[in-house]
């Protein structure tokens, strides 16, 4: 196992635990403008954005990653039905459950029983889409 990947995962897990993002009530409180709005998620997102701005400024001047390999290709700028439907499904799932994939996986590892159903259905959806894509590829 790559020790840097392990360190990055541990740092992410610690961050979502410390910020409370493994608690659906925090996320749902952010999405609830009608009653007691909780700005915690906004602070987490703003902090992540600030770190990424600094990181991109550092990385922008490098031809290749510090530890070897190459940078991935930029994502497609295409906004199609598949992207819109996927974003809508993600948003609906996030709004109903209070979990997004990363914090849900951290909560499963931490043994939070409520996340088991969420993660199981998330994985089923991922496998279903992957199977569908493999079946429709011209080289398949």
C-alpha positions as CSV (number, residue, x, y, z in Angstrom):
1,X,0.0,0.0,0.0
2,X,1.2,3.5,-0.8
3,X,2.0,5.2,2.4
4,X,1.1,8.7,1.0
5,X,-2.3,7.4,0.0
6,X,-2.7,6.0,3.5
7,X,-1.7,9.3,5.0
8,X,-4.0,11.2,2.7
9,X,-6.9,8.9,3.6
10,X,-6.2,9.2,7.3
11,X,-6.0,13.0,7.1
12,X,-9.3,13.1,5.2
13,X,-11.0,10.8,7.7
14,X,-9.7,12.8,10.6
15,X,-10.9,16.0,8.9
16,X,-14.4,14.8,8.3
17,X,-14.6,13.4,11.9
18,X,-13.3,16.6,13.5
19,X,-15.6,18.8,11.4
20,X,-18.6,16.6,12.2
21,X,-19.3,15.8,8.5
22,X,-19.8,12.2,9.4
23,X,-23.0,13.3,11.2
24,X,-25.9,13.6,8.8
25,X,-27.5,16.2,11.1
26,X,-24.6,18.6,10.3
27,X,-25.2,18.3,6.5
28,X,-29.0,18.3,6.8
29,X,-28.7,21.4,9.1
30,X,-26.8,23.2,6.4
31,X,-29.5,22.3,3.8
32,X,-32.3,23.4,6.1
33,X,-32.7,27.2,5.6
34,X,-36.2,27.2,7.1
35,X,-35.3,26.6,10.8
36,X,-31.9,26.5,12.5
37,X,-29.4,26.8,9.7
38,X,-26.0,25.3,10.5
39,X,-23.1,26.9,8.6
40,X,-20.5,24.3,9.5
41,X,-20.5,22.7,6.1
42,X,-19.9,26.1,4.5
43,X,-16.8,26.6,6.7
44,X,-15.5,23.1,5.7
45,X,-16.0,23.8,2.0
46,X,-14.4,27.3,2.3
47,X,-11.4,25.8,4.1
48,X,-11.0,23.0,1.5
49,X,-11.3,25.6,-1.3
50,X,-8.6,27.8,0.3
51,X,-6.2,24.8,0.6
52,X,-6.9,23.8,-3.0
53,X,-6.2,27.4,-4.3
54,X,-2.8,27.3,-2.6
55,X,-2.1,23.8,-3.8
56,X,-3.0,24.7,-7.4
57,X,-0.8,27.7,-7.3
58,X,2.1,25.5,-6.3
59,X,1.4,22.7,-8.8
60,X,0.7,25.1,-11.7
61,X,4.4,25.7,-12.2
62,X,5.5,22.0,-12.2
63,X,5.7,19.9,-15.4
64,X,5.1,16.7,-13.5
65,X,4.0,15.6,-10.0
66,X,6.6,15.8,-7.3
67,X,6.5,12.0,-6.7
68,X,6.5,10.9,-10.4
69,X,3.9,9.9,-12.9
70,X,1.9,12.4,-14.8
71,X,-1.0,14.7,-14.2
72,X,-4.4,13.4,-15.3
73,X,-6.1,14.9,-18.4
74,X,-8.5,17.7,-17.6
75,X,-12.1,16.7,-17.3
76,X,-14.5,17.2,-20.2
77,X,-16.2,20.5,-20.3
78,X,-19.3,18.8,-21.8
79,X,-22.5,19.3,-19.8
80,X,-24.8,16.5,-21.0
81,X,-27.9,14.7,-19.7
82,X,-25.7,12.0,-18.1
83,X,-23.9,14.7,-16.0
84,X,-27.1,16.5,-15.1
85,X,-28.9,13.3,-14.0
86,X,-25.9,12.1,-12.1
87,X,-25.6,15.4,-10.3
88,X,-29.3,15.4,-9.5
89,X,-29.2,11.8,-8.1
90,X,-26.2,12.7,-6.0
91,X,-27.9,15.9,-4.7
92,X,-31.1,14.1,-3.9
93,X,-29.3,11.3,-2.1
94,X,-27.2,13.8,-0.2
95,X,-30.2,15.8,0.8
96,X,-32.2,12.8,1.9
97,X,-29.4,10.9,3.8
98,X,-27.1,13.7,4.9
99,X,-24.1,11.7,3.6
100,X,-21.8,12.0,0.6
101,X,-19.6,9.1,-0.4
102,X,-16.3,10.1,1.5
103,X,-17.8,10.8,4.9
104,X,-20.1,7.8,4.5
105,X,-17.2,5.5,4.1
106,X,-15.5,7.0,7.1
107,X,-18.7,6.5,9.1
108,X,-18.9,2.8,8.0
109,X,-15.3,2.3,9.1
110,X,-16.1,3.9,12.4
111,X,-19.0,1.5,12.8
112,X,-22.0,3.8,12.5
113,X,-24.8,1.4,11.7
114,X,-27.0,3.9,9.8
115,X,-24.4,4.2,7.0
116,X,-24.4,0.5,6.1
117,X,-27.5,0.8,4.0
118,X,-26.3,4.0,2.3
119,X,-22.9,2.6,1.4
120,X,-24.4,-0.7,0.2
121,X,-26.9,1.1,-2.1
122,X,-24.1,3.5,-3.2
123,X,-21.9,0.6,-4.2
124,X,-24.8,-1.2,-5.9
125,X,-25.4,1.9,-8.0
126,X,-21.7,2.3,-8.9
127,X,-21.5,-1.4,-10.0
128,X,-24.7,-1.1,-12.0
129,X,-23.4,1.9,-13.9
130,X,-20.0,0.3,-14.4
131,X,-21.6,-2.9,-15.8
132,X,-23.9,-0.8,-18.1
133,X,-20.9,1.2,-19.4
134,X,-18.9,-2.0,-20.0
135,X,-21.8,-3.6,-21.9
136,X,-22.2,-0.5,-24.1
137,X,-18.5,0.0,-25.0
138,X,-17.7,-0.6,-28.6
139,X,-14.6,-2.6,-27.7
140,X,-16.5,-4.9,-25.3
